[in-house]
Amino acid sequence: MWRLGGQPGCRATEVVILLQEFGPLLAAMILLLASSAFFSCSEAALFSLQADDRRTLKRGSASQRTASRLLNQPERLLMAILFWNLIINIVYFALASVISIHLQRQQRPTEAGLVALGSLLLIILCSEMVPKTVGVLMPRLVTRWIGLPLTTAVRAFEPLSPLFSALNLAAKRLLFPRFQAEPYLALTDLEQAITLSTADEELAAQERFALQNIVRLSDLRAEELMRPRKQYQSFAPPVSLDVLGGRPTRSGYILVTEPDNDEIVGAISLRHLPLVPRNHLEEFAQAVVYVPWCATVASVFDQLQTQQREVAAIINEFGETIGIVTLEDLLEDIFEDQTSRSARLLKTSSIRQLEDDLWQVTSITTLRRLGRHFNVDLPATKSMTVAGIVQELLGRIPVVGDQVHWHRFHFHVVAADELGSILVELRCVDPRQEQV
């Protein structure tokens, strides 16, 4: 009887004998190793993709687009991967056990032990460590090949999916009967995390400021941040650089409209002008995102990021474009201190103090900013801006000299045009003199 502990020639002969004796089983084990490696690599690659990677997949090959769709149901995908990987590993170790038991019965304990140890090391190295490392380091490359076979595996698992979902839910209720979903973190919790994460107080203050603005995006409506139609330029096709007259646009974009109306359909950032020809710029315009006036700024930001766009057209209930929001507007609102729509569009402060009890306020200053500046709770109204509340109280387009009282404020119109844009002087009045 040959032993692996003999001479090199003897060991080689023993290996040949093992291959002859257990060839089909070893071939099956190799195939199972490859299958396990596939699922391990797929799991690591798909769940390590960043947001930019996922957007790229949607425009990639058929296999990449398929992989991207699998991520729309991550729980089902993960259950399928873990299920098939578990089945494969069980069968793999069953075959390894068959070989080991057979060797034991032939009084070959050394070979049996080596087979058991070798099979364990092989599955750890070749089916777990190496594939997952490759998947994490090269997720985009991996997704070129895994989409179609992985979809087949997920579909084959679908009949069992309800059963495993029910078992998962039952296990949660049995093991963690009082478990509750984590609520949304409060702003104070996030601020504390920022404070603990850095010893630089100035940096922490800047991070808290940005965090407050990010949280505030879910309260702002799109019409509060948008550039109104009169505050941007748009051009009907064909569009050439000559229409700019050598001057940049106020919005930072060349906004392209439909040929027969002024509804915006595309935008070209001025940053990209060196990369496009002088004529027919509309062919290089990026499509805009359409959002309703009542959408939150957070949802506008999310759509711009998801669709990789830079401009959102704000539409009213009739489907008409009433303004735009650019990615630069959003980032400026998040990161710049004391930013306002008046500062961006009119190059002036939205609320400027003239005397101890006298302020100058622009027409597009939002009532939300007004209340925050004076630290007062304002009554509910359908108007969103100072110009809106003045027009609502007057019932007409304001003219110079008009005066109105609203809540704790007295408005005096000092400049106005025929389109309703105004500049007002504001005084705070005694609460006993409030008129609504």
NUSEPA-969994 format. One record per residue: x, y, z of N, C-alpha, C in turn; residue in one letter. Coordinates in steps of 0.2 Angstrom, whole numbers, plus 2048, in hexadecimal, padded with zeros to 3 digits. Layout:
XYZXYZXYZA...
END
This chain:
8047FA800800800800804806800M80380B7FB8078117FB805816800W80A81A80380881F80880B826805R80882B80780A832805810834809L81283080E81883281281E82F80FG81E82C80982482980682882D802G82B82B7FD82F82F7F982B8337F4Q82E8387F182A83C7EC8268387E7P82A8337E482782F7DF82182C7E2G8228297E881C8267EB81682A7ECC8178307EE8128357EF80E8377E8R8128387E380F8397DD80B8337DAA80D82D7DC80A8277DA8038277DET8048297E47FE8297E87F882E7E6E7FB8337E47F68387E17F38367DBV7F78337D77F48307D07EE82B7D2V7F08267D77EB8217D97E58257DCI7E682A7E07E082E7E27DB8307DDL7DF8337D87DB8367D27D88317CEL7DB82B7CD7D88257CA7D28237CEQ7D38227D47CE81F7D97C88247DAE7C982A7DB7C482F7DC7C38357D7F7C58337D17C58397CC7BE83C7CBG7B98397CA7B283C7C97B08407CFP7B283E7D57B08427DB7B48487DCL7BB8477DA7BF84D7DB7BD8527D5L7BB8507CF7B98547CA7B38587CCA7AE8557CF7A88587D27AA85D7D7A7AF85B7DC7B18607E17B48667DEM7B88667D97BB86B7D57B58707D2I7B086D7CF7AB8707CC7A78747D2L7A68717D77A28747DD7A787A7E0L7AD8797E07B287E7E27B18857DEL7B18837D77B08897D27A988C7D3A7A48887D479D88B7D579D88F7DCS7A088D7E17A08907E77A48977E7S7A98977E37AD89D7E27A98A27DEA7A589F7D97A18A47D579C8A87DAF7998A47DE7948A77E27978AC7E7F79D8AA7EA7A08AE7EF7A38B57EBS7A68B47E57A88BA7E27A28BE7E0C79D8BB7DE7978BF7DC7948C37E2S7948C07E87918C47EE7968CA7EFE79C8C87EF7A18CE7F17A18D37ECA7A18D27E67A18D77E179A8DB7E1A7958D87E178E8DC7E078D8E07E7L78F8DD7EC78D8E17F37938E67F5F7988E67F079D8EB7F279D8F17ECS7988F17E87978F67E37958FC7E6L7989027E47969097E679190B7E2Q78E9117E47889147E078A9157D9A7909187D879391A7D17939137CDD79690E7D07969077CD7909057CBD78B9067CF7849037CD7819077C7R78290E7C77809117C27839107BBR78A90E7BC78D90C7B678B9057B3T7899017B87868FA7B67808FB7B1L77C9007B37769017B07779027A8K77D9057A777E9077A078390279DR7858FC7A078A8F879E7878F2799G78B8ED7997898E77957828E4798S7808DF7947798DC79677A8D879DA7808D579E7818D27A47828D77AAS7858DC7A87858E27AE77F8E47AFQ77A8E67AA7748E87AC7708E37B0R7718DD7AE76D8D77B276F8D77B9T7768D87BA7788D87C17768DE7C5A7758E47C17728EA7C476B8E97C7S7678E57C27608E47C47608DF7CAR7658DB7CB7648D67D17658DA7D7L7698DF7D776A8E37DD7638E77DFL75E8E77DB7588EB7DD7558E77E2N7568E07E37538DC7E97598D97ECQ75D8DD7F07638DA7F37628D47F8P75C8D47FC75B8CF80075A8C87FDE7568C87F77558C27F475B8C07F0R75F8C57EE7668C37EB76A8C07F0L76B8C27F676F8C07FB76D8B97FDL7678B87FE7648B18007668AC7FBM7658AE7F57668A97EF76E8A77EFA7728AC7F07798AB7F077B8A67F5I7798A87FB77B8A480177889D801L77289C7FE76E8967FE7738917F9F7748947F377888F7EE77F88E7F1W7828937F47898927F778888D7FCN78388D800783888806782881803L77D8807FE77C87A7FB7828777F8I78687B7F478C8797F17918777F6I79287B7FB797879800795872804N78F87180578D86B80878E865804I78D8667FD78E8607F979685F7F8V79A8657F87A18647F77A48607FDY7A28628037A485E8097A285780AF79C85680779984F80779D84B802A79F84E7FD7A484A7F87AB8497FCL7AD84E7FF7B484D8027B3848808A7AD84880B7AC8438107AC83C80ES7A983B8087A98348057B0832803V7B48368007BB8347FF7BF832805I7BE83780A7C18358117BF82F814S7B982E8147B68278177B9821813I7B982280D7BB81C8097C281B80AH7C682080B7CE81F80C7CE81C813L7CA81E8187CA81B81F7C981481FQ7C481281B7C280B81A7C8807817R7CC80A8137D28078107D8807815Q7D780981B7DD80A81F7E280F81DQ7E081481A7E481A8187E282081CR7E38218227E18268267E582D824P7EC82C8227EF8328207EC83681AT7EB8328157E883480F7E1837811E7DD8348157D78368177D783D81AA7DC83E81F7DD8448227DF84A81EG7E38488197E684D8147E084F810L7DC84B80E7D684C8097D185180DV7D08508137CB8548177CE85B818A7D585B81A7D886181B7D9865815L7DB8628107DB8658097D5868806G7D08648077C98678057C786D808S7C886D80F7C68738137CA879811L7D18788107D587E80E7D4880807L7D287C8037D087E7FC7CA8827FCL7C58807FF7BF8847FF7BF88B802I7C488B8087C589180B7C9896806I7CE8938037D28977FF7CF8997F8L7CD8947F57CB8947EE7C38967EDC7BF8957F27B88977F17B689D7F6S7BA89F7FA7B88A47FF7BD8AA7FEE7C48A98007C88AF8017CA8B27FAM7CC8AE7F57CE8B17EF7C98B37EBV7C38B07EA7BD8B37E67BB8B97E9P7BA8B97F07B78BF7F37BC8C57F2K7C38C47F37C88C97F27C78CC7EBT7C78C77E67C68CA7DF7BF8CE7DEV7BA8CB7E17B48CF7E07B48D67E3G7B78D77E97B78DD7EC7BC8E27E8V7C28DF7E57C78E37E27C48E57DBL7C18E17D87BF8E27D17B78E17D0M7B38E57D37AC8E37D27A98E47CBP7AB8EA7C87A98EB7C17AA8E67BCR7B18E37BD7B38DE7B87AF8D87BAL7AE8D67C07AA8D07C17A38D07BFV7A08D67C07998D67BE7988D57B6T79D8D67B279C8D47AB79B8CD7AAR79C8C97AE79C8C27AD7968BE7B1W7948C17B77908BE7BB7898BF7BBI7878C47B77808C67B777B8C07B5G77C8BD7AF7788B87AC7788B27B0L77D8AF7B277D8A97B677A8AA7BDP77B8B07C07798B17C67718B27C6L76F8B57C17688B67C07648AF7C0T7678AA7BC7648A47BC7648A07C2T7698A17C676989E7CD7648A27D2A7638A87D175E8AC7D57578A97D3V7568A87CD74F8A67CA74E89F7CDR75389B7CD7528947CF7518947D7A7538997DA7528997E174B89C7E3F7488A07DE7418A37E073C89F7E3E73B8987E17368947E47378937EBP73D8947ED73F8937F573F8997F8L73F89F7F57408A57F873B8A77FDS7348A67FC72F8A78017308A3808P73289D80773489880D73989B811L73F89D80E74589F8117438A6814F73F8AA81173D8B18147398B081AS7348AB81A7308AA8207358A7825A7398A282473E8A08297428A582CL7448AA8287488AF82A7448B482FN73E8B582D73A8B98317388B6838L7378AF8387358AC83E73B8AB842A7418AB8407478AB8447498B1847A7478B78437488BD8467438BE84CK73D8BC84B7388BD8517398B8857R73C8B385573E8AE85B7448B085FL7498B285B74F8B485E7508BB861L74C8BF85D74C8C685F7458C985FF7418C786473A8C98647398D0865P73D8D386873C8DB8697408DF865R7438DC8607478E085B7438E5857F7458EB8567428F08537468F384EQ7448F58487488F984374B8FF846A75190184575490784775190D844E74E91184874B91784575191C842P74E92183E75392583B757929840Y75D92A83F76192D84475F934844L75F93784A75E93E84B764942849A76394884876894D84676D94D84CL76B94D85277094E858774947858T77194185677593B85677B93C851D77993F84B77F93F846784945848L78194A84B78694F84D78B94C853E78894885778D94585C792941859Q79093D85479493985079A93D84DA79894284A79D9478477A294984CI79F94B8527A394E8577A894985AT7A694385A7AB93E85D7B093B858L7AE93D8517B293A84C7B993F84BS7B994584D7BE94984C7C094D852T7C694F8537C89538587C895A856A7C895C8507C896284D7C196684ED7C196A8527BA96E8547B897184DE7BC97584A7BA9798447B797483FE7BB96E83D7B996A8397B296783BL7B19658417AB9628437A5967842A7A796D8447A197284379F97383BA7A49728377A297383079E96C82EQ7A096783079D96082F796961832E79596383778E96483A78A969836R78D96E834789973830787970829F78B96C826789968820784963821A78596082778095B82977995E82AL77896382D77296782E76F969827Q77396B82377096D81C76E967818N77196181976F95B816769958818I76895881F76295682275C95B820V75E96281F75896781D756965816R75A96281275796180B75195D80BL74F959810749955810743959812S74495F81573F96481673E969811D74396B80D74297080873F96D802L73A9717FF73796F7F973B9727F3R73A96F7ED73E9707E773D9787E5A73797A7E67369817E47399867E8E73B9847EE73F9897F37469897F1E7499857ED7509857EB7519877E4L74C9867E074D9867D974E98D7D6M75198D7D07529947CD74C9957C9R74899A7CA74299C7C674499D7BFP73F99C7BB74099D7B37439A37B1R7429A97B57459AF7B374C9B07B5K74E9AB7B97559AB7BC75A9A67B8Q7589A47B275D9A07AE75B9A17A7Y76099F7A375F9A079B75E999798Q75A99979375999278F75A994788S75B98F78475C99077D75998A779F75698C77475298776F75798576AA75797F76875C97C76375A97F75CP75F98075876697E75976A98375DP76E980762772984767779984765V77C98A76578398B76378798F769S78D98F76979099376E78F99B76DL78E99D76778D9A47667879A776AD7829A276C77C9A576F77E9A8776V7849A67797869A877F7899AF77FL78C9B177978F9B77797959B877DG7989B377E79F9B378279E9B4789G7979B378B7969B47937939AD795R7959AC79C7929A679F78B9A77A0P7879A17A17809A27A37809A27AAT77A9A57AD7799A67B477999F7B8R77699A7B47759947B877C98F7B8S7809917B378698D7B27859877ADG77F9887AA77D9827A577A98679FY77B982799778984793771980793I76C98379476597F79576297F78EL76197978C75E978785756976786V75297A78274B97978274997477CT74297377C73F97077673F975770E73F97276A74097776573A97C764P73497A76672E97E76572B98176CD72E98077272C98377873298477CN73198778273698878773798378DD73597D78C73597879173D975790E74097579674797279674896B795I74C96979074D96178F75495F790V759964790760962791764967794G76A96679676E96B799776969798A77A96E79678196D79578597179AI78996E79F78C9727A37929767A0S79397C7A279898179F79F97E7A0L7A09797A57A69767A67A89717A0R7A396F79C7A496A7977A596E790H7A49747907A49787897AB976785L7B19767887B79747847B696D781P7B29697837B19627807AC96177BL7A89677797A39667747A496B76FV7A196A7697A296F76379E975764P79F97A76079C98076179598075FR79397C75A78C97C758789975759N78297675977D97075B77F96D762H77F97276778196F76E77B96B770L77596C76E770968770771960770E77595E76B77795776A77B954770E77E959773782957779780958780F77995A78077695C78677495678AA77595779177395179576C952797Q76894D79776194D7987609507A0A75A9537A17599567A87549517ABV7549527B274F94E7B67499527B7V7439507B673D9537B873A9527BFY7399577C37369557C973195B7CBV72B9597CE72695E7D07289637D5P7259687D572796E7D972796C7E1W7229677E27219667E97269607ECC72A95E7E772F9597EA73495C7EEA7379587F373C95A7F874395B7F4T74795F7F674D9607F375195A7F4V7509567FA7549507FB75294B7F5A74C94A7F374A9467ED74D9487E7S74D94F7E67509527E075894F7DFV75B9507E576294E7E57639477E4F75F9437E775F93C7E675E93A7DED75993D7DB75893C7D475E93E7D0Q7619437D17679467CD76C9417CEL76D93E7D47739397D57719337D2Q76B9307D376992A7D076A92A7C8T76892F7C576892F7BE76E9337BBQ7729357BF7799387BD77793E7B9Q7739427BB7719497B877494E7BCR7749547B977695A7BD7719607BDE76B95F7BA7669647BA75F9617BAV75B9647BF7549617C07509677BDA74B9657B974696A7B774096A7BCA73E96F7BF73896F7C47329717C0I72D96D7C172796E7BD72196F7C2I71C9727BF7169737C371196E7C2N70B96F7C570596A7C47039697BDE70596E7B870396E7B170896B7ADF70E9697B07139667AC71896C7A9G7179727AB71B9777A87219787ADE72797A7A972D97B7AD72D9827B0T72E9827B772D9887BB73498A7BEI7399867BD7409877BF7449817BFG74B9827C174F97D7C175397C7C7I7569777C975B9767CE7619727CBV7669757CD76D9727CA77096E7D0T77596A7CE7799667D377D96B7D7L77F9707D37839767D777F9797DCE77997B7DB77597E7DF77497A7E6D7739737E577296F7EA77896E7EFL77E96E7EB78496D7EF7869747F3L7849797F07869807F37819807F9E77B97E7F877697F7FE77997A804D77C97580277F97080878597380BI78A97580779097680A79297E80BF78E98280879098980978D98C80FE79099081378D993818789999816D78399A81977F9A081877D9A1811Q77C99B80D77A99B80677399C806T77199F8007699A07FF7689A17F8S7629A07F67609A17EF7629A87ECR7619AD7F17629B47EF76A9B57EDS76E9B27F17759B27F17779AF7EAA7749A97E87769A67E27739AA7DCR76D9AC7DC76A9AF7D676A9B67D5L76A9BA7DB76A9C17DB7709C47DDL7759C07DF77B9C27E277B9C77E8K7769C67EC7759CA7F27729C67F7T7739C87FD7709C58037689C4803S7669BF80575E9BF80575B9C380AS75F9C381075C9C88167629CC818I7629D28177689D78197659DC81DR7699DD8237679E28287699E9826Q7649ED8267669F48257679F982BL7629F88307639FB8367619F683CE7609F984275F9F48477599F0847D7549F384474D9F084374B9F083CD74F9F083774D9F18307529EC82CL74E9E88287529E38247509E481DW7549E28187529E28117529DB80FQ74C9D980C74B9D280A7499D2802V74C9CD7FF74B9CC7F87449C87F7T7419C87F173B9C57EF73B9BE7F0S7419BA7EE7419B37EE7439B07F4I7449B47F97469B18007409AD802T7429A780473C9A280673A9A480DT7349A380F7319A48157349A081BL73799A81873A99581D74199981FR74499C81B74A99F81D7499A5821R7439A981F7419AF8237409AD82BL73C9A782C73B9A58327419A3836G74599F83274C99D8367509A3837R7509A88337559AE8357529B183BH74C9B283C7499B68417479B1847F7489AB8467469A684B73F9A684EN73A9A68497339A684A7309A1846V72A99E84972699984672199D842D72199C83B71C99F83771699B836L71099F83570A99B83370A99882CP70699382C70698F825703994820A70699381A70399781470599480ET7019958097039928027099957FFK70B99B80171099E7FE71799C801S71C99C7FD7239997FF72899F7FFM7279A57FC72C9AA7FC7299B07FFT72D9B580072B9BC8027269BF7FDV7289BF7F77249C17F171E9BE7F1A71D9B77F27179B47F27129B67F8G7159B77FE7109B980370E9C0802I7129C57FF7109CC7FE70B9CC7F9V70C9C87F37079C77EE7009C47F1Q7019BF7F56FB9BC7F86F79C17FCE6FA9C58006F79CA8046F49D0800L6F79D27FB6F59D77F76F09D57F2L6F09CF7F06EC9CD7EA6ED9CF7E4G6F49D27E36F69D57DC6FD9D57DCR7009D77D67079D87D67099DE7DAI70E9DD7DE7109E37E37139E97DEP7139EF7E17169F57DE71A9F87E4V71E9FD7E2722A007E771DA047EBV71FA047F271BA077F7716A037FAG7149FD7F770F9F97FB7129F6802D70D9F680770F9F480D70A9EE810Q70D9E98137089E481570B9E281CV7079DF8207099DC8267079D4826H70C9D082870B9C982870F9C682FW70B9C383370E9C08397119C683DH7189C583E71B9CA84271F9CF83DR71E9CF8377229D383271E9D882FF7219DE82D71E9E38297229E4823H71F9E381D7239E38177219EA813F7279ED8117269F380D72A9F2807H7269F28017299F17FA72D9F77F8V7339F67F77379FC7F573A9FB7EEV7399F67EB73B9F57E47369EF7E1A7349F07DB72F9EB7D87309EB7D0A72E9E67CD72E9E67C67279E37C4D7259E37BD71F9E17BB71E9DA7BCE7239D67BD7229CF7BD7229CC7C4L7229D17C97219CF7D07279CE7D4G72D9CF7D17339CF7D57339D67D9S7359D57E07359DB7E473B9DB7E9I73C9E07EC7409E17F173D9E57F7L73D9E27FD7399E580273D9E6808V73B9EB80C73E9ED8137399EA818E73C9E681D7399E382273A9E5829L7359E682C7359E78347329E2837R7349E083D7309DC84272C9E0846C7269DE8467209E284A71F9DF850V71C9E285571A9DF85B7149DA85AD7159D485D70F9CF85C7089D185DP7079D68617009D98626FE9DD85CR7039DE8577019E28517009DE84BQ7019D784C7019D28476FB9D3843E6FB9D283C6F59D28386F79CC833Q6F29C88326F39C382D6EF9C4827V
END
